[in-house]
Amino acid sequence: MMDVIWGAKAKHSYIDELDRINKCHTVKEVEKFINLVEEVILNLSTGVLEGKVSRGTKINSLVISRQTTLFFDIDRNNSRLELLLFWRNKENPIKLLKFLKGFQSE
């Protein structure tokens, strides 16, 4: 099982997504999303799920719901899964590219 690291942008975007769900839906939907994210992270950290790797950025992604994609990095040598960003799929894709390029320069 890999260590899971929450990057700053992942923490911030996760909280933003929870706030958005809470404003538009019920507490039950918020809890459902939290459980989904926990399940996805567990499956990624144990190797059950892998996601897909972008050829251009070498960053992994996995659609976790119709509304949200998780971007992450896997360091198999150090047994580490770093969560980078929870992305609302309806957002401007140009903004996403800027975020992803920022991760490459870190």
C-alpha positions, -999 to 999 in steps of 0.1 A, spaced: 0 0 0 13 34 -10 16 65 13 -10 91 3 1 127 1 -24 155 -3 -9 184 -22 -20 219 -14 -41 223 -46 -57 189 -40 -68 199 -5 -81 232 -17 -100 219 -47 -114 190 -27 -129 214 -1 -142 236 -30 -159 206 -45 -175 196 -12 -188 232 -8 -202 232 -43 -220 199 -37 -233 211 -4 -247 243 -20 -264 225 -48 -274 192 -32 -280 175 1 -257 165 30 -263 129 18 -247 138 -16 -217 153 2 -213 121 22 -216 100 -9 -189 121 -26 -166 118 5 -171 80 5 -164 78 -32 -132 98 -29 -120 76 0 -127 45 -20 -109 58 -51 -79 68 -30 -78 34 -13 -80 16 -47 -53 38 -62 -30 34 -32 -33 -4 -33 -29 -7 -71 -65 -18 -78 -70 13 -100 -44 31 -120 -61 58 -140 -47 71 -173 -15 89 -179 -15 121 -201 12 118 -228 18 155 -227 21 160 -190 29 125 -176 2 132 -149 -23 105 -140 -60 112 -140 -91 93 -131 -127 104 -136 -143 97 -102 -177 111 -111 -194 128 -140 -185 161 -124 -151 154 -110 -117 142 -122 -88 135 -98 -53 143 -110 -24 125 -92 11 113 -94 24 78 -86 60 73 -74 63 35 -74 100 37 -63 91 54 -31 56 38 -28 39 72 -28 6 85 -43 4 122 -44 -30 138 -50 -26 169 -71 -60 183 -80 -98 176 -80 -111 191 -112 -147 201 -119 -152 187 -154 -173 217 -165 -145 242 -159 -125 258 -186 -100 233 -200 -74 260 -207 -74 267 -169 -68 230 -163 -38 230 -187 -23 259 -167 -27 239 -135 -12 208 -150 18 227 -164 23 242 -129 27 207 -115 54 198 -140 75 227 -129 73 219 -92 
